[in-house]
Amino acid sequence: METLKVASRSDPSSVAGAIAGALERDGVVEIHAIGAGAVNQSVKAIAGVRRMVERECGPPIKVIPGFMEVVIAGKAKTGIRFIVER
């Protein structure tokens, strides 16, 4: 399973393309976002992928959100993890 890290400055359409490519290869992708801006860009990207999949008349995607703990520079941070499945 591929893991994509999304930042607040990530372009949602580029992230959507990366998600679509990973779904095409593996059928599942994990997205990590830390901070409100990163979560916002992730949700926009997931919405874009969903729109692409609906246009192709493929099976709908399934999104499972959850929390994750990450240590950055010695400090524990809480982030959001999205698992996107085809």
PDB file with SEQRES, HELIX, SHEET and CRYST1 records, atoms N, CA, C and O in Angstrom:
SEQRES   1 A   86  MET GLU THR LEU LYS VAL ALA SER ARG SER ASP PRO SER          
SEQRES   2 A   86  SER VAL ALA GLY ALA ILE ALA GLY ALA LEU GLU ARG ASP          
SEQRES   3 A   86  GLY VAL VAL GLU ILE HIS ALA ILE GLY ALA GLY ALA VAL          
SEQRES   4 A   86  ASN GLN SER VAL LYS ALA ILE ALA GLY VAL ARG ARG MET          
SEQRES   5 A   86  VAL GLU ARG GLU CYS GLY PRO PRO ILE LYS VAL ILE PRO          
SEQRES   6 A   86  GLY PHE MET GLU VAL VAL ILE ALA GLY LYS ALA LYS THR          
SEQRES   7 A   86  GLY ILE ARG PHE ILE VAL GLU ARG                              
HELIX    1 AA1 PRO A   12  ASP A   26  1                                  15    
HELIX    2 AA2 ALA A   36  ARG A   55  1                                  20    
SHEET    1 AA1 4 GLU A   2  VAL A   6  0                                        
SHEET    2 AA1 4 VAL A  28  ALA A  33  1                                        
SHEET    3 AA1 4 LYS A  75  GLU A  85 -1                                        
SHEET    4 AA1 4 LYS A  62  ILE A  72 -1                                        
CRYST1    1.000    1.000    1.000  90.00  90.00  90.00 P 1           1          
ATOM      1  N   MET A   1       0.854  -1.170   0.000  1.00  0.00           N  
ATOM      2  CA  MET A   1       0.000   0.000   0.000  1.00  0.00           C  
ATOM      3  C   MET A   1       0.903   1.236   0.000  1.00  0.00           C  
ATOM      4  O   MET A   1       1.818   1.355   0.815  1.00  0.00           O  
ATOM      5  N   GLU A   2       0.628   2.136  -0.917  1.00  0.00           N  
ATOM      6  CA  GLU A   2       1.383   3.378  -1.019  1.00  0.00           C  
ATOM      7  C   GLU A   2       0.876   4.383   0.013  1.00  0.00           C  
ATOM      8  O   GLU A   2      -0.321   4.435   0.297  1.00  0.00           O  
ATOM      9  N   THR A   3       1.784   5.178   0.571  1.00  0.00           N  
ATOM     10  CA  THR A   3       1.428   6.219   1.526  1.00  0.00           C  
ATOM     11  C   THR A   3       1.769   7.569   0.926  1.00  0.00           C  
ATOM     12  O   THR A   3       2.897   7.793   0.487  1.00  0.00           O  
ATOM     13  N   LEU A   4       0.791   8.472   0.907  1.00  0.00           N  
ATOM     14  CA  LEU A   4       0.997   9.834   0.419  1.00  0.00           C  
ATOM     15  C   LEU A   4       0.914  10.784   1.601  1.00  0.00           C  
ATOM     16  O   LEU A   4       0.010  10.684   2.431  1.00  0.00           O  
ATOM     17  N   LYS A   5       1.865  11.706   1.670  1.00  0.00           N  
ATOM     18  CA  LYS A   5       1.853  12.727   2.719  1.00  0.00           C  
ATOM     19  C   LYS A   5       1.406  14.030   2.072  1.00  0.00           C  
ATOM     20  O   LYS A   5       2.000  14.480   1.092  1.00  0.00           O  
ATOM     21  N   VAL A   6       0.362  14.632   2.622  1.00  0.00           N  
ATOM     22  CA  VAL A   6      -0.216  15.848   2.062  1.00  0.00           C  
ATOM     23  C   VAL A   6       0.068  17.013   3.002  1.00  0.00           C  
ATOM     24  O   VAL A   6      -0.113  16.906   4.215  1.00  0.00           O  
ATOM     25  N   ALA A   7       0.516  18.131   2.426  1.00  0.00           N  
ATOM     26  CA  ALA A   7       0.792  19.350   3.195  1.00  0.00           C  
ATOM     27  C   ALA A   7      -0.282  20.384   2.904  1.00  0.00           C  
ATOM     28  O   ALA A   7      -1.075  20.228   1.975  1.00  0.00           O  
ATOM     29  N   SER A   8      -0.301  21.425   3.693  1.00  0.00           N  
ATOM     30  CA  SER A   8      -1.302  22.479   3.491  1.00  0.00           C  
ATOM     31  C   SER A   8      -1.092  23.209   2.170  1.00  0.00           C  
ATOM     32  O   SER A   8      -2.030  23.814   1.651  1.00  0.00           O  
ATOM     33  N   ARG A   9       0.108  23.166   1.619  1.00  0.00           N  
ATOM     34  CA  ARG A   9       0.381  23.839   0.352  1.00  0.00           C  
ATOM     35  C   ARG A   9       0.297  22.889  -0.848  1.00  0.00           C  
ATOM     36  O   ARG A   9       0.586  23.298  -1.973  1.00  0.00           O  
ATOM     37  N   SER A  10      -0.091  21.637  -0.628  1.00  0.00           N  
ATOM     38  CA  SER A  10      -0.235  20.676  -1.727  1.00  0.00           C  
ATOM     39  C   SER A  10      -1.385  21.073  -2.636  1.00  0.00           C  
ATOM     40  O   SER A  10      -2.418  21.557  -2.174  1.00  0.00           O  
ATOM     41  N   ASP A  11      -1.197  20.862  -3.935  1.00  0.00           N  
ATOM     42  CA  ASP A  11      -2.244  21.145  -4.907  1.00  0.00           C  
ATOM     43  C   ASP A  11      -3.231  19.973  -4.919  1.00  0.00           C  
ATOM     44  O   ASP A  11      -2.824  18.846  -5.203  1.00  0.00           O  
ATOM     45  N   PRO A  12      -4.520  20.205  -4.618  1.00  0.00           N  
ATOM     46  CA  PRO A  12      -5.487  19.105  -4.547  1.00  0.00           C  
ATOM     47  C   PRO A  12      -5.607  18.307  -5.843  1.00  0.00           C  
ATOM     48  O   PRO A  12      -5.798  17.091  -5.795  1.00  0.00           O  
ATOM     49  N   SER A  13      -5.498  18.964  -7.002  1.00  0.00           N  
ATOM     50  CA  SER A  13      -5.616  18.215  -8.256  1.00  0.00           C  
ATOM     51  C   SER A  13      -4.403  17.317  -8.487  1.00  0.00           C  
ATOM     52  O   SER A  13      -4.540  16.232  -9.053  1.00  0.00           O  
ATOM     53  N   SER A  14      -3.215  17.752  -8.056  1.00  0.00           N  
ATOM     54  CA  SER A  14      -2.029  16.902  -8.162  1.00  0.00           C  
ATOM     55  C   SER A  14      -2.131  15.714  -7.203  1.00  0.00           C  
ATOM     56  O   SER A  14      -1.775  14.589  -7.554  1.00  0.00           O  
ATOM     57  N   VAL A  15      -2.616  15.974  -6.006  1.00  0.00           N  
ATOM     58  CA  VAL A  15      -2.795  14.899  -5.031  1.00  0.00           C  
ATOM     59  C   VAL A  15      -3.854  13.918  -5.539  1.00  0.00           C  
ATOM     60  O   VAL A  15      -3.706  12.706  -5.384  1.00  0.00           O  
ATOM     61  N   ALA A  16      -4.914  14.440  -6.143  1.00  0.00           N  
ATOM     62  CA  ALA A  16      -5.960  13.570  -6.704  1.00  0.00           C  
ATOM     63  C   ALA A  16      -5.382  12.659  -7.781  1.00  0.00           C  
ATOM     64  O   ALA A  16      -5.723  11.477  -7.845  1.00  0.00           O  
ATOM     65  N   GLY A  17      -4.512  13.199  -8.624  1.00  0.00           N  
ATOM     66  CA  GLY A  17      -3.864  12.385  -9.652  1.00  0.00           C  
ATOM     67  C   GLY A  17      -2.990  11.303  -9.046  1.00  0.00           C  
ATOM     68  O   GLY A  17      -2.967  10.173  -9.535  1.00  0.00           O  
ATOM     69  N   ALA A  18      -2.266  11.645  -7.973  1.00  0.00           N  
ATOM     70  CA  ALA A  18      -1.430  10.656  -7.296  1.00  0.00           C  
ATOM     71  C   ALA A  18      -2.285   9.562  -6.655  1.00  0.00           C  
ATOM     72  O   ALA A  18      -1.935   8.383  -6.693  1.00  0.00           O  
ATOM     73  N   ILE A  19      -3.403   9.967  -6.070  1.00  0.00           N  
ATOM     74  CA  ILE A  19      -4.318   8.981  -5.469  1.00  0.00           C  
ATOM     75  C   ILE A  19      -4.878   8.068  -6.548  1.00  0.00           C  
ATOM     76  O   ILE A  19      -4.915   6.850  -6.372  1.00  0.00           O  
ATOM     77  N   ALA A  20      -5.314   8.644  -7.662  1.00  0.00           N  
ATOM     78  CA  ALA A  20      -5.883   7.848  -8.760  1.00  0.00           C  
ATOM     79  C   ALA A  20      -4.854   6.853  -9.291  1.00  0.00           C  
ATOM     80  O   ALA A  20      -5.187   5.702  -9.571  1.00  0.00           O  
ATOM     81  N   GLY A  21      -3.607   7.298  -9.428  1.00  0.00           N  
ATOM     82  CA  GLY A  21      -2.556   6.395  -9.899  1.00  0.00           C  
ATOM     83  C   GLY A  21      -2.307   5.254  -8.932  1.00  0.00           C  
ATOM     84  O   GLY A  21      -2.153   4.105  -9.346  1.00  0.00           O  
ATOM     85  N   ALA A  22      -2.268   5.570  -7.639  1.00  0.00           N  
ATOM     86  CA  ALA A  22      -2.051   4.533  -6.628  1.00  0.00           C  
ATOM     87  C   ALA A  22      -3.223   3.556  -6.585  1.00  0.00           C  
ATOM     88  O   ALA A  22      -3.025   2.354  -6.411  1.00  0.00           O  
ATOM     89  N   LEU A  23      -4.440   4.068  -6.744  1.00  0.00           N  
ATOM     90  CA  LEU A  23      -5.611   3.185  -6.768  1.00  0.00           C  
ATOM     91  C   LEU A  23      -5.576   2.271  -7.982  1.00  0.00           C  
ATOM     92  O   LEU A  23      -5.969   1.106  -7.912  1.00  0.00           O  
ATOM     93  N   GLU A  24      -5.102   2.811  -9.089  1.00  0.00           N  
ATOM     94  CA  GLU A  24      -5.002   2.015 -10.318  1.00  0.00           C  
ATOM     95  C   GLU A  24      -3.990   0.880 -10.137  1.00  0.00           C  
ATOM     96  O   GLU A  24      -4.220  -0.239 -10.595  1.00  0.00           O  
ATOM     97  N   ARG A  25      -2.870   1.171  -9.468  1.00  0.00           N  
ATOM     98  CA  ARG A  25      -1.816   0.171  -9.263  1.00  0.00           C  
ATOM     99  C   ARG A  25      -2.175  -0.837  -8.179  1.00  0.00           C  
ATOM    100  O   ARG A  25      -2.107  -2.045  -8.403  1.00  0.00           O  
ATOM    101  N   ASP A  26      -2.559  -0.341  -7.004  1.00  0.00           N  
ATOM    102  CA  ASP A  26      -2.712  -1.207  -5.828  1.00  0.00           C  
ATOM    103  C   ASP A  26      -4.152  -1.414  -5.377  1.00  0.00           C  
ATOM    104  O   ASP A  26      -4.448  -2.382  -4.676  1.00  0.00           O  
ATOM    105  N   GLY A  27      -5.053  -0.512  -5.773  1.00  0.00           N  
ATOM    106  CA  GLY A  27      -6.435  -0.614  -5.321  1.00  0.00           C  
ATOM    107  C   GLY A  27      -6.677   0.023  -3.966  1.00  0.00           C  
ATOM    108  O   GLY A  27      -7.819   0.132  -3.520  1.00  0.00           O  
ATOM    109  N   VAL A  28      -5.590   0.450  -3.303  1.00  0.00           N  
ATOM    110  CA  VAL A  28      -5.719   1.079  -1.984  1.00  0.00           C  
ATOM    111  C   VAL A  28      -4.542   2.036  -1.797  1.00  0.00           C  
ATOM    112  O   VAL A  28      -3.437   1.777  -2.275  1.00  0.00           O  
ATOM    113  N   VAL A  29      -4.790   3.141  -1.096  1.00  0.00           N  
ATOM    114  CA  VAL A  29      -3.744   4.121  -0.799  1.00  0.00           C  
ATOM    115  C   VAL A  29      -4.031   4.726   0.569  1.00  0.00           C  
ATOM    116  O   VAL A  29      -5.187   4.888   0.960  1.00  0.00           O  
ATOM    117  N   GLU A  30      -2.961   5.056   1.290  1.00  0.00           N  
ATOM    118  CA  GLU A  30      -3.095   5.690   2.599  1.00  0.00           C  
ATOM    119  C   GLU A  30      -2.592   7.124   2.483  1.00  0.00           C  
ATOM    120  O   GLU A  30      -1.528   7.372   1.915  1.00  0.00           O  
ATOM    121  N   ILE A  31      -3.360   8.062   3.022  1.00  0.00           N  
ATOM    122  CA  ILE A  31      -3.025   9.480   2.958  1.00  0.00           C  
ATOM    123  C   ILE A  31      -2.825   9.986   4.376  1.00  0.00           C  
ATOM    124  O   ILE A  31      -3.673   9.767   5.241  1.00  0.00           O  
ATOM    125  N   HIS A  32      -1.695  10.670   4.620  1.00  0.00           N  
ATOM    126  CA  HIS A  32      -1.401  11.233   5.935  1.00  0.00           C  
ATOM    127  C   HIS A  32      -1.468  12.751   5.849  1.00  0.00           C  
ATOM    128  O   HIS A  32      -0.910  13.348   4.928  1.00  0.00           O  
ATOM    129  N   ALA A  33      -2.147  13.376   6.800  1.00  0.00           N  
ATOM    130  CA  ALA A  33      -2.270  14.836   6.854  1.00  0.00           C  
ATOM    131  C   ALA A  33      -2.137  15.289   8.304  1.00  0.00           C  
ATOM    132  O   ALA A  33      -2.815  14.775   9.194  1.00  0.00           O  
ATOM    133  N   ILE A  34      -1.246  16.266   8.528  1.00  0.00           N  
ATOM    134  CA  ILE A  34      -1.063  16.824   9.866  1.00  0.00           C  
ATOM    135  C   ILE A  34      -1.369  18.307   9.780  1.00  0.00           C  
ATOM    136  O   ILE A  34      -0.698  19.048   9.063  1.00  0.00           O  
ATOM    137  N   GLY A  35      -2.387  18.736  10.515  1.00  0.00           N  
ATOM    138  CA  GLY A  35      -2.798  20.134  10.513  1.00  0.00           C  
ATOM    139  C   GLY A  35      -4.069  20.350   9.701  1.00  0.00           C  
ATOM    140  O   GLY A  35      -4.392  19.583   8.795  1.00  0.00           O  
ATOM    141  N   ALA A  36      -4.773  21.408  10.050  1.00  0.00           N  
ATOM    142  CA  ALA A  36      -6.065  21.693   9.421  1.00  0.00           C  
ATOM    143  C   ALA A  36      -5.932  21.936   7.919  1.00  0.00           C  
ATOM    144  O   ALA A  36      -6.759  21.458   7.142  1.00  0.00           O  
ATOM    145  N   GLY A  37      -4.906  22.671   7.504  1.00  0.00           N  
ATOM    146  CA  GLY A  37      -4.718  22.952   6.083  1.00  0.00           C  
ATOM    147  C   GLY A  37      -4.452  21.698   5.276  1.00  0.00           C  
ATOM    148  O   GLY A  37      -4.972  21.549   4.171  1.00  0.00           O  
ATOM    149  N   ALA A  38      -3.649  20.796   5.815  1.00  0.00           N  
ATOM    150  CA  ALA A  38      -3.345  19.546   5.127  1.00  0.00           C  
ATOM    151  C   ALA A  38      -4.577  18.653   5.029  1.00  0.00           C  
ATOM    152  O   ALA A  38      -4.801  18.007   4.006  1.00  0.00           O  
ATOM    153  N   VAL A  39      -5.368  18.620   6.088  1.00  0.00           N  
ATOM    154  CA  VAL A  39      -6.609  17.830   6.063  1.00  0.00           C  
ATOM    155  C   VAL A  39      -7.556  18.405   5.009  1.00  0.00           C  
ATOM    156  O   VAL A  39      -8.192  17.653   4.271  1.00  0.00           O  
ATOM    157  N   ASN A  40      -7.650  19.723   4.938  1.00  0.00           N  
ATOM    158  CA  ASN A  40      -8.499  20.382   3.951  1.00  0.00           C  
ATOM    159  C   ASN A  40      -8.078  19.997   2.529  1.00  0.00           C  
ATOM    160  O   ASN A  40      -8.926  19.641   1.711  1.00  0.00           O  
ATOM    161  N   GLN A  41      -6.781  20.065   2.230  1.00  0.00           N  
ATOM    162  CA  GLN A  41      -6.300  19.724   0.897  1.00  0.00           C  
ATOM    163  C   GLN A  41      -6.537  18.238   0.603  1.00  0.00           C  
ATOM    164  O   GLN A  41      -6.839  17.875  -0.534  1.00  0.00           O  
ATOM    165  N   SER A  42      -6.405  17.392   1.605  1.00  0.00           N  
ATOM    166  CA  SER A  42      -6.646  15.956   1.424  1.00  0.00           C  
ATOM    167  C   SER A  42      -8.098  15.680   1.070  1.00  0.00           C  
ATOM    168  O   SER A  42      -8.386  14.893   0.168  1.00  0.00           O  
ATOM    169  N   VAL A  43      -9.008  16.327   1.778  1.00  0.00           N  
ATOM    170  CA  VAL A  43     -10.434  16.115   1.519  1.00  0.00           C  
ATOM    171  C   VAL A  43     -10.804  16.612   0.114  1.00  0.00           C  
ATOM    172  O   VAL A  43     -11.581  15.967  -0.590  1.00  0.00           O  
ATOM    173  N   LYS A  44     -10.248  17.754  -0.285  1.00  0.00           N  
ATOM    174  CA  LYS A  44     -10.492  18.251  -1.646  1.00  0.00           C  
ATOM    175  C   LYS A  44      -9.986  17.252  -2.686  1.00  0.00           C  
ATOM    176  O   LYS A  44     -10.659  16.998  -3.686  1.00  0.00           O  
ATOM    177  N   ALA A  45      -8.805  16.687  -2.451  1.00  0.00           N  
ATOM    178  CA  ALA A  45      -8.242  15.712  -3.382  1.00  0.00           C  
ATOM    179  C   ALA A  45      -9.099  14.450  -3.456  1.00  0.00           C  
ATOM    180  O   ALA A  45      -9.330  13.913  -4.539  1.00  0.00           O  
ATOM    181  N   ILE A  46      -9.565  13.983  -2.307  1.00  0.00           N  
ATOM    182  CA  ILE A  46     -10.413  12.787  -2.288  1.00  0.00           C  
ATOM    183  C   ILE A  46     -11.719  13.053  -3.028  1.00  0.00           C  
ATOM    184  O   ILE A  46     -12.208  12.182  -3.747  1.00  0.00           O  
ATOM    185  N   ALA A  47     -12.286  14.236  -2.861  1.00  0.00           N  
ATOM    186  CA  ALA A  47     -13.505  14.595  -3.589  1.00  0.00           C  
ATOM    187  C   ALA A  47     -13.241  14.606  -5.097  1.00  0.00           C  
ATOM    188  O   ALA A  47     -14.087  14.176  -5.881  1.00  0.00           O  
ATOM    189  N   GLY A  48     -12.068  15.098  -5.497  1.00  0.00           N  
ATOM    190  CA  GLY A  48     -11.707  15.091  -6.918  1.00  0.00           C  
ATOM    191  C   GLY A  48     -11.576  13.696  -7.473  1.00  0.00           C  
ATOM    192  O   GLY A  48     -12.025  13.430  -8.588  1.00  0.00           O  
ATOM    193  N   VAL A  49     -10.968  12.794  -6.719  1.00  0.00           N  
ATOM    194  CA  VAL A  49     -10.831  11.400  -7.152  1.00  0.00           C  
ATOM    195  C   VAL A  49     -12.204  10.760  -7.280  1.00  0.00           C  
ATOM    196  O   VAL A  49     -12.474  10.020  -8.226  1.00  0.00           O  
ATOM    197  N   ARG A  50     -13.057  11.052  -6.328  1.00  0.00           N  
ATOM    198  CA  ARG A  50     -14.404  10.474  -6.379  1.00  0.00           C  
ATOM    199  C   ARG A  50     -15.134  10.914  -7.645  1.00  0.00           C  
ATOM    200  O   ARG A  50     -15.818  10.119  -8.288  1.00  0.00           O  
ATOM    201  N   ARG A  51     -14.979  12.196  -7.993  1.00  0.00           N  
ATOM    202  CA  ARG A  51     -15.604  12.707  -9.209  1.00  0.00           C  
ATOM    203  C   ARG A  51     -15.053  11.995 -10.443  1.00  0.00           C  
ATOM    204  O   ARG A  51     -15.812  11.641 -11.345  1.00  0.00           O  
ATOM    205  N   MET A  52     -13.730  11.785 -10.484  1.00  0.00           N  
ATOM    206  CA  MET A  52     -13.112  11.073 -11.612  1.00  0.00           C  
ATOM    207  C   MET A  52     -13.649   9.653 -11.730  1.00  0.00           C  
ATOM    208  O   MET A  52     -13.969   9.186 -12.824  1.00  0.00           O  
ATOM    209  N   VAL A  53     -13.743   8.970 -10.589  1.00  0.00           N  
ATOM    210  CA  VAL A  53     -14.211   7.580 -10.597  1.00  0.00           C  
ATOM    211  C   VAL A  53     -15.662   7.509 -11.044  1.00  0.00           C  
ATOM    212  O   VAL A  53     -16.027   6.601 -11.791  1.00  0.00           O  
ATOM    213  N   GLU A  54     -16.505   8.450 -10.604  1.00  0.00           N  
ATOM    214  CA  GLU A  54     -17.914   8.445 -11.002  1.00  0.00           C  
ATOM    215  C   GLU A  54     -18.062   8.677 -12.507  1.00  0.00           C  
ATOM    216  O   GLU A  54     -18.947   8.098 -13.137  1.00  0.00           O  
ATOM    217  N   ARG A  55     -17.199   9.522 -13.089  1.00  0.00           N  
ATOM    218  CA  ARG A  55     -17.255   9.770 -14.537  1.00  0.00           C  
ATOM    219  C   ARG A  55     -16.901   8.523 -15.329  1.00  0.00           C  
ATOM    220  O   ARG A  55     -17.430   8.306 -16.419  1.00  0.00           O  
ATOM    221  N   GLU A  56     -16.007   7.703 -14.788  1.00  0.00           N  
ATOM    222  CA  GLU A  56     -15.602   6.469 -15.458  1.00  0.00           C  
ATOM    223  C   GLU A  56     -16.622   5.349 -15.269  1.00  0.00           C  
ATOM    224  O   GLU A  56     -16.475   4.273 -15.849  1.00  0.00           O  
ATOM    225  N   CYS A  57     -17.639   5.591 -14.473  1.00  0.00           N  
ATOM    226  CA  CYS A  57     -18.666   4.585 -14.155  1.00  0.00           C  
ATOM    227  C   CYS A  57     -18.060   3.354 -13.493  1.00  0.00           C  
ATOM    228  O   CYS A  57     -18.567   2.241 -13.637  1.00  0.00           O  
ATOM    229  N   GLY A  58     -16.979   3.567 -12.774  1.00  0.00           N  
ATOM    230  CA  GLY A  58     -16.368   2.468 -12.032  1.00  0.00           C  
ATOM    231  C   GLY A  58     -17.034   2.314 -10.683  1.00  0.00           C  
ATOM    232  O   GLY A  58     -17.939   3.073 -10.336  1.00  0.00           O  
ATOM    233  N   PRO A  59     -16.582   1.324  -9.919  1.00  0.00           N  
ATOM    234  CA  PRO A  59     -17.150   1.172  -8.569  1.00  0.00           C  
ATOM    235  C   PRO A  59     -16.768   2.373  -7.711  1.00  0.00           C  
ATOM    236  O   PRO A  59     -15.675   2.915  -7.871  1.00  0.00           O  
ATOM    237  N   PRO A  60     -17.629   2.793  -6.820  1.00  0.00           N  
ATOM    238  CA  PRO A  60     -17.315   3.968  -5.980  1.00  0.00           C  
ATOM    239  C   PRO A  60     -16.137   3.679  -5.051  1.00  0.00           C  
ATOM    240  O   PRO A  60     -15.867   2.528  -4.708  1.00  0.00           O  
ATOM    241  N   ILE A  61     -15.448   4.736  -4.654  1.00  0.00           N  
ATOM    242  CA  ILE A  61     -14.336   4.561  -3.728  1.00  0.00           C  
ATOM    243  C   ILE A  61     -14.866   4.523  -2.297  1.00  0.00           C  
ATOM    244  O   ILE A  61     -15.953   5.019  -2.000  1.00  0.00           O  
ATOM    245  N   LYS A  62     -14.072   3.926  -1.429  1.00  0.00           N  
ATOM    246  CA  LYS A  62     -14.413   3.831  -0.020  1.00  0.00           C  
ATOM    247  C   LYS A  62     -13.318   4.564   0.750  1.00  0.00           C  
ATOM    248  O   LYS A  62     -12.134   4.318   0.518  1.00  0.00           O  
ATOM    249  N   VAL A  63     -13.693   5.457   1.659  1.00  0.00           N  
ATOM    250  CA  VAL A  63     -12.733   6.239   2.433  1.00  0.00           C  
ATOM    251  C   VAL A  63     -12.926   5.937   3.920  1.00  0.00           C  
ATOM    252  O   VAL A  63     -14.033   6.031   4.448  1.00  0.00           O  
ATOM    253  N   ILE A  64     -11.836   5.575   4.577  1.00  0.00           N  
ATOM    254  CA  ILE A  64     -11.866   5.275   6.007  1.00  0.00           C  
ATOM    255  C   ILE A  64     -10.950   6.273   6.709  1.00  0.00           C  
ATOM    256  O   ILE A  64      -9.729   6.158   6.603  1.00  0.00           O  
ATOM    257  N   PRO A  65     -11.514   7.257   7.429  1.00  0.00           N  
ATOM    258  CA  PRO A  65     -10.670   8.212   8.156  1.00  0.00           C  
ATOM    259  C   PRO A  65     -10.308   7.683   9.545  1.00  0.00           C  
ATOM    260  O   PRO A  65     -11.015   6.854  10.117  1.00  0.00           O  
ATOM    261  N   GLY A  66      -9.205   8.177  10.063  1.00  0.00           N  
ATOM    262  CA  GLY A  66      -8.803   7.791  11.413  1.00  0.00           C  
ATOM    263  C   GLY A  66      -7.687   8.690  11.911  1.00  0.00           C  
ATOM    264  O   GLY A  66      -7.136   9.484  11.149  1.00  0.00           O  
ATOM    265  N   PHE A  67      -7.357   8.569  13.171  1.00  0.00           N  
ATOM    266  CA  PHE A  67      -6.278   9.345  13.766  1.00  0.00           C  
ATOM    267  C   PHE A  67      -4.987   8.546  13.720  1.00  0.00           C  
ATOM    268  O   PHE A  67      -5.002   7.317  13.649  1.00  0.00           O  
ATOM    269  N   MET A  68      -3.859   9.269  13.761  1.00  0.00           N  
ATOM    270  CA  MET A  68      -2.546   8.628  13.830  1.00  0.00           C  
ATOM    271  C   MET A  68      -1.630   9.488  14.686  1.00  0.00           C  
ATOM    272  O   MET A  68      -1.829  10.698  14.800  1.00  0.00           O  
ATOM    273  N   GLU A  69      -0.638   8.868  15.281  1.00  0.00           N  
ATOM    274  CA  GLU A  69       0.375   9.566  16.072  1.00  0.00           C  
ATOM    275  C   GLU A  69       1.682   9.533  15.299  1.00  0.00           C  
ATOM    276  O   GLU A  69       2.088   8.478  14.811  1.00  0.00           O  
ATOM    277  N   VAL A  70       2.350  10.691  15.182  1.00  0.00           N  
ATOM    278  CA  VAL A  70       3.616  10.803  14.479  1.00  0.00           C  
ATOM    279  C   VAL A  70       4.573  11.587  15.364  1.00  0.00           C  
ATOM    280  O   VAL A  70       4.163  12.535  16.033  1.00  0.00           O  
ATOM    281  N   VAL A  71       5.845  11.200  15.373  1.00  0.00           N  
ATOM    282  CA  VAL A  71       6.857  11.944  16.111  1.00  0.00           C  
ATOM    283  C   VAL A  71       7.653  12.772  15.112  1.00  0.00           C  
ATOM    284  O   VAL A  71       8.307  12.226  14.223  1.00  0.00           O  
ATOM    285  N   ILE A  72       7.594  14.104  15.263  1.00  0.00           N  
ATOM    286  CA  ILE A  72       8.316  15.026  14.392  1.00  0.00           C  
ATOM    287  C   ILE A  72       9.201  15.893  15.279  1.00  0.00           C  
ATOM    288  O   ILE A  72       8.717  16.579  16.179  1.00  0.00           O  
ATOM    289  N   ALA A  73      10.500  15.852  15.013  1.00  0.00           N  
ATOM    290  CA  ALA A  73      11.480  16.614  15.786  1.00  0.00           C  
ATOM    291  C   ALA A  73      11.354  16.338  17.286  1.00  0.00           C  
ATOM    292  O   ALA A  73      11.470  17.247  18.108  1.00  0.00           O  
ATOM    293  N   GLY A  74      11.116  15.076  17.626  1.00  0.00           N  
ATOM    294  CA  GLY A  74      11.031  14.690  19.028  1.00  0.00           C  
ATOM    295  C   GLY A  74       9.718  14.991  19.712  1.00  0.00           C  
ATOM    296  O   GLY A  74       9.558  14.710  20.900  1.00  0.00           O  
ATOM    297  N   LYS A  75       8.766  15.562  18.975  1.00  0.00           N  
ATOM    298  CA  LYS A  75       7.463  15.880  19.564  1.00  0.00           C  
ATOM    299  C   LYS A  75       6.380  15.011  18.930  1.00  0.00           C  
ATOM    300  O   LYS A  75       6.360  14.810  17.715  1.00  0.00           O  
ATOM    301  N   ALA A  76       5.487  14.503  19.762  1.00  0.00           N  
ATOM    302  CA  ALA A  76       4.371  13.695  19.270  1.00  0.00           C  
ATOM    303  C   ALA A  76       3.302  14.612  18.694  1.00  0.00           C  
ATOM    304  O   ALA A  76       2.892  15.583  19.330  1.00  0.00           O  
ATOM    305  N   LYS A  77       2.859  14.296  17.498  1.00  0.00           N  
ATOM    306  CA  LYS A  77       1.809  15.062  16.829  1.00  0.00           C  
ATOM    307  C   LYS A  77       0.686  14.107  16.455  1.00  0.00           C  
ATOM    308  O   LYS A  77       0.926  12.936  16.159  1.00  0.00           O  
ATOM    309  N   THR A  78      -0.527  14.610  16.471  1.00  0.00           N  
ATOM    310  CA  THR A  78      -1.681  13.832  16.033  1.00  0.00           C  
ATOM    311  C   THR A  78      -2.049  14.273  14.631  1.00  0.00           C  
ATOM    312  O   THR A  78      -2.120  15.469  14.346  1.00  0.00           O  
ATOM    313  N   GLY A  79      -2.281  13.313  13.765  1.00  0.00           N  
ATOM    314  CA  GLY A  79      -2.666  13.607  12.392  1.00  0.00           C  
ATOM    315  C   GLY A  79      -3.894  12.803  12.015  1.00  0.00           C  
ATOM    316  O   GLY A  79      -4.411  12.006  12.798  1.00  0.00           O  
ATOM    317  N   ILE A  80      -4.341  13.031  10.808  1.00  0.00           N  
ATOM    318  CA  ILE A  80      -5.475  12.286  10.262  1.00  0.00           C  
ATOM    319  C   ILE A  80      -4.950  11.361   9.167  1.00  0.00           C  
ATOM    320  O   ILE A  80      -4.126  11.757   8.342  1.00  0.00           O  
ATOM    321  N   ARG A  81      -5.434  10.139   9.176  1.00  0.00           N  
ATOM    322  CA  ARG A  81      -5.071   9.160   8.158  1.00  0.00           C  
ATOM    323  C   ARG A  81      -6.338   8.789   7.401  1.00  0.00           C  
ATOM    324  O   ARG A  81      -7.355   8.444   8.003  1.00  0.00           O  
ATOM    325  N   PHE A  82      -6.267   8.862   6.089  1.00  0.00           N  
ATOM    326  CA  PHE A  82      -7.359   8.425   5.236  1.00  0.00           C  
ATOM    327  C   PHE A  82      -6.897   7.201   4.471  1.00  0.00           C  
ATOM    328  O   PHE A  82      -5.856   7.237   3.814  1.00  0.00           O  
ATOM    329  N   ILE A  83      -7.653   6.123   4.547  1.00  0.00           N  
ATOM    330  CA  ILE A  83      -7.397   4.954   3.713  1.00  0.00           C  
ATOM    331  C   ILE A  83      -8.454   4.974   2.623  1.00  0.00           C  
ATOM    332  O   ILE A  83      -9.651   4.932   2.906  1.00  0.00           O  
ATOM    333  N   VAL A  84      -8.005   5.039   1.375  1.00  0.00           N  
ATOM    334  CA  VAL A  84      -8.906   5.129   0.223  1.00  0.00           C  
ATOM    335  C   VAL A  84      -8.791   3.807  -0.534  1.00  0.00           C  
ATOM    336  O   VAL A  84      -7.699   3.387  -0.915  1.00  0.00           O  
ATOM    337  N   GLU A  85      -9.941   3.157  -0.744  1.00  0.00           N  
ATOM    338  CA  GLU A  85      -9.976   1.866  -1.433  1.00  0.00           C  
ATOM    339  C   GLU A  85     -10.876   1.951  -2.639  1.00  0.00           C  
ATOM    340  O   GLU A  85     -11.830   2.728  -2.668  1.00  0.00           O  
ATOM    341  N   ARG A  86     -10.573   1.165  -3.609  1.00  0.00           N  
ATOM    342  CA  ARG A  86     -11.382   1.113  -4.819  1.00  0.00           C  
ATOM    343  C   ARG A  86     -12.418   0.038  -4.676  1.00  0.00           C  
ATOM    344  O   ARG A  86     -13.214  -0.178  -5.590  1.00  0.00           O  
TER     345      ARG A  86                                                      
END                                                                             
